Amino acid sequence: MTDEKLMDWALQGGETEWQELHKLCIDRGVAERPGRALGPSATQGVVEAAAWASVLEEMHPGLKVNLRPASATPRAGKEGGKGKIEF
Protein backbone atom coordinates (compact mmCIF):
# COMPACT_ATOMS: atom_id res chain seq x y z
CA MET A 1 0.00 0.00 0.00
CA THR A 2 1.32 3.44 -0.91
CA ASP A 3 2.02 6.20 1.62
CA GLU A 4 -0.49 8.33 -0.28
CA LYS A 5 -3.23 5.73 0.25
CA LEU A 6 -2.40 5.42 3.96
CA MET A 7 -2.69 9.21 4.32
CA ASP A 8 -5.92 9.25 2.36
CA TRP A 9 -7.40 6.69 4.74
CA ALA A 10 -6.13 8.59 7.80
CA LEU A 11 -7.40 12.00 6.72
CA GLN A 12 -10.41 11.20 4.53
CA GLY A 13 -11.45 7.68 5.46
CA GLY A 14 -14.52 6.51 7.27
CA GLU A 15 -14.84 3.95 10.02
CA THR A 16 -14.04 0.98 7.73
CA GLU A 17 -10.84 2.57 6.39
CA TRP A 18 -9.77 3.62 9.89
CA GLN A 19 -10.26 0.09 11.21
CA GLU A 20 -8.15 -1.31 8.36
CA LEU A 21 -5.48 1.36 8.85
CA HIS A 22 -5.35 0.57 12.56
CA LYS A 23 -4.75 -3.12 11.75
CA LEU A 24 -2.00 -2.23 9.30
CA CYS A 25 -0.34 0.15 11.77
CA ILE A 26 0.19 -2.62 14.30
CA ASP A 27 3.37 -3.15 12.28
CA ARG A 28 5.76 -0.38 13.43
CA GLY A 29 7.23 -0.08 9.93
CA VAL A 30 3.80 0.70 8.51
CA ALA A 31 2.96 3.03 11.42
CA GLU A 32 6.04 5.14 10.74
CA ARG A 33 4.96 5.88 7.17
CA PRO A 34 1.77 7.84 7.92
CA GLY A 35 3.47 9.12 11.08
CA ARG A 36 6.15 10.86 8.99
CA ALA A 37 3.59 12.18 6.53
CA LEU A 38 1.12 13.53 9.10
CA GLY A 39 3.32 16.44 10.15
CA PRO A 40 3.63 18.22 6.80
CA SER A 41 -0.01 17.53 5.89
CA ALA A 42 -1.42 18.70 9.22
CA THR A 43 -2.83 21.82 7.56
CA GLN A 44 -5.41 19.58 5.91
CA GLY A 45 -7.41 17.46 8.33
CA VAL A 46 -5.86 18.84 11.53
CA VAL A 47 -8.30 16.99 13.78
CA GLU A 48 -7.77 13.70 11.97
CA ALA A 49 -3.99 14.18 11.92
CA ALA A 50 -3.94 14.83 15.68
CA ALA A 51 -6.13 11.79 16.34
CA TRP A 52 -3.94 9.50 14.23
CA ALA A 53 -0.75 10.92 15.74
CA SER A 54 -2.09 10.03 19.18
CA VAL A 55 -3.13 6.53 18.07
CA LEU A 56 0.23 5.80 16.43
CA GLU A 57 2.21 7.07 19.42
CA GLU A 58 0.07 5.01 21.80
CA MET A 59 0.49 1.87 19.68
CA HIS A 60 4.26 2.33 19.41
CA PRO A 61 5.93 3.96 22.42
CA GLY A 62 8.96 5.84 21.19
CA LEU A 63 7.32 6.82 17.89
CA LYS A 64 6.88 10.59 17.92
CA VAL A 65 4.73 12.36 15.33
CA ASN A 66 5.62 16.04 14.96
CA LEU A 67 2.49 17.88 13.87
CA ARG A 68 4.14 21.28 13.93
CA PRO A 69 4.29 22.67 10.38
CA ALA A 70 7.81 22.83 8.95
CA SER A 71 7.50 26.62 8.56
CA ALA A 72 6.83 27.17 12.28
CA THR A 73 9.85 28.58 14.02
CA PRO A 74 10.11 29.42 17.68
CA ARG A 75 10.07 33.06 18.60
CA ALA A 76 10.64 34.70 21.95
CA GLY A 77 7.68 36.33 23.58
CA LYS A 78 6.84 37.96 26.87
CA GLU A 79 3.88 37.22 29.06
CA GLY A 80 3.59 38.69 32.52
CA GLY A 81 7.24 39.74 32.43
CA LYS A 82 8.45 36.18 31.92
CA GLY A 83 10.02 34.98 28.69
CA LYS A 84 8.42 32.06 26.86
CA ILE A 85 8.76 30.30 23.56
CA GLU A 86 5.84 30.51 21.13
CA PHE A 87 5.24 28.57 17.94
TACOR-V371334 format. One record per residue. N is the residue number from 0. RES is the residue in three letters. D_LAST is the distance of its C-alpha to the last C-alpha in whole Angstrom. Layout:
N,RES,D_LAST ; N,RES,D_LAST
This chain:
0,MET,34 ; 1,THR,32 ; 2,ASP,28 ; 3,GLU,28 ; 4,LYS,30 ; 5,LEU,28 ; 6,MET,25 ; 7,ASP,27 ; 8,TRP,29 ; 9,ALA,25 ; 10,LEU,24 ; 11,GLN,27 ; 12,GLY,30 ; 13,GLY,31 ; 14,GLU,33 ; 15,THR,35 ; 16,GLU,33 ; 17,TRP,30 ; 18,GLN,33 ; 19,GLU,34 ; 20,LEU,31 ; 21,HIS,30 ; 22,LYS,34 ; 23,LEU,33 ; 24,CYS,30 ; 25,ILE,32 ; 26,ASP,32 ; 27,ARG,29 ; 28,GLY,30 ; 29,VAL,29 ; 30,ALA,26 ; 31,GLU,25 ; 32,ARG,25 ; 33,PRO,23 ; 34,GLY,21 ; 35,ARG,20 ; 36,ALA,20 ; 37,LEU,18 ; 38,GLY,15 ; 39,PRO,15 ; 40,SER,17 ; 41,ALA,15 ; 42,THR,15 ; 43,GLN,18 ; 44,GLY,19 ; 45,VAL,16 ; 46,VAL,18 ; 47,GLU,21 ; 48,ALA,18 ; 49,ALA,17 ; 50,ALA,20 ; 51,TRP,21 ; 52,ALA,19 ; 53,SER,20 ; 54,VAL,24 ; 55,LEU,23 ; 56,GLU,22 ; 57,GLU,24 ; 58,MET,27 ; 59,HIS,26 ; 60,PRO,25 ; 61,GLY,23 ; 62,LEU,22 ; 63,LYS,18 ; 64,VAL,16 ; 65,ASN,13 ; 66,LEU,12 ; 67,ARG,8 ; 68,PRO,10 ; 69,ALA,11 ; 70,SER,10 ; 71,ALA,6 ; 72,THR,6 ; 73,PRO,5 ; 74,ARG,7 ; 75,ALA,9 ; 76,GLY,10 ; 77,LYS,13 ; 78,GLU,14 ; 79,GLY,18 ; 80,GLY,18 ; 81,LYS,16 ; 82,GLY,13 ; 83,LYS,10 ; 84,ILE,7 ; 85,GLU,4 ; 86,PHE,0
